[in-house]
Amino acid sequence: MKLQIPLVCLHLYFSCCEAQVDQSPQSLVTGEGEVSTLFCAFTSKYQTFHWYQQLPGRGLTYLLAVSPQENATEQRFVGQPLGDGKRSSLHITDSQLGDSGSYLCAVAAQ
């Protein structure tokens, strides 16, 4: 029997200059041991995407920062810039039950 792990993605909005940060999917259910992938998009070019994790009943935990030119890795979490300079992905390798929670991104804009 496959264990299902809900990974909830919340939306954050960047208020300056009508720019907006958008995450997808809005929710994700995956199996234990699988790779889970989340995406973050910004309406203009960015300097850095910052990824955070919030587990149930806990505050935000900083995971990693993704620059436009290189991947970032922190244990089982891998952040990648995507080709258009406006998006990033977060991969959770070998997903575990303890990964269930909310994942958020914030942007340091140019």
N, C-alpha and C positions, 0 to 999 in steps of 0.2 A: 504494500500500500504506500502510495506516494504522499509525503507530508507537504501540505500547502502552506506557504509563507506569504502573508499579505505585506506588500511594500507600498506604502501610501505616499504619493507625491503631491505636495501642496503647491499652490501658485504664490509667487511673490511678485510684486509690482514695483518697478523703479519709477518714482514720480517725476524726476527731473526731465524736462524737455520732451514730454510725452513718450519717452522710451519705456519699453515694457519687457519684463522677464517672464517667460512662459515655460512651464515644465510639462513633460508628457512621459508616459501616460499618467492620467490622474490617479489611477490605482493599478497595482500589478500583483498578481498571485502567481507564485512560482514554486517549484519543488525544491526540497532540500538537496544540496549538491549541485544545483543548476547555476548558470550565470544569469544574473538579473541585470537588465540595462534600463537606465533612465536617461532622459534627454532634457537639456535646458537650452532655450533659445533667447536671444536678446535682439531687439529691433535695430541695433546698430553695432558696429565693431566694438570689441571689448579689449581690455587689457588682461583681465584674469577672471575666471569663473571660480567661485568658492563654493564647495559642497559641504553640507552639514547633515548630521543625522540626529533625529530626536526619537529616542526609545520611549515606550509608554511610561508615564510617571517620572520622566527625567527631563533635564534641560537640554539645550542644543549642545552637540559635540561637533567640533570642527574636524572634518575628515581630510580635505586636501584642497590645493589650489591648482588650477589648470591654466597655463599660459597659452597664448595662441600658437606657439611653436612646438610645445612638447607635452608628452604624457606625464601624469603624476601618479605615483603608486604609494599606497599606505596599507600594508598588510594585504587583505583580500579586496581592497577597493582600488580601482583603476579609473582615473579621469583622463579623458582624451579631448583634444580640440577637434572640431569637425571642419571640413575643408573651406566653408564659406566665411570663416572668421567671425561668425555670429552665433555659433552653437557649440555645445560641449555634451559629452556623454559620461555617465558614471556607470561602471560595470562592477557588480558585486560578484566576485568569483566564489564558487563553492558556497552558495547561499545556505545560511543556517537559520533555525527557528529564532535565535536571538537577534537576527537582523531585522525582525518585524518592527516597523515603525514608520516615521515620516522622514523623507529626504528632501532637503531644500537646497536651492542654489541662490547665490547672490552674485552680482556682477560689479567689478571695478571697471567703469567705462572710460573710454578715451575722451 
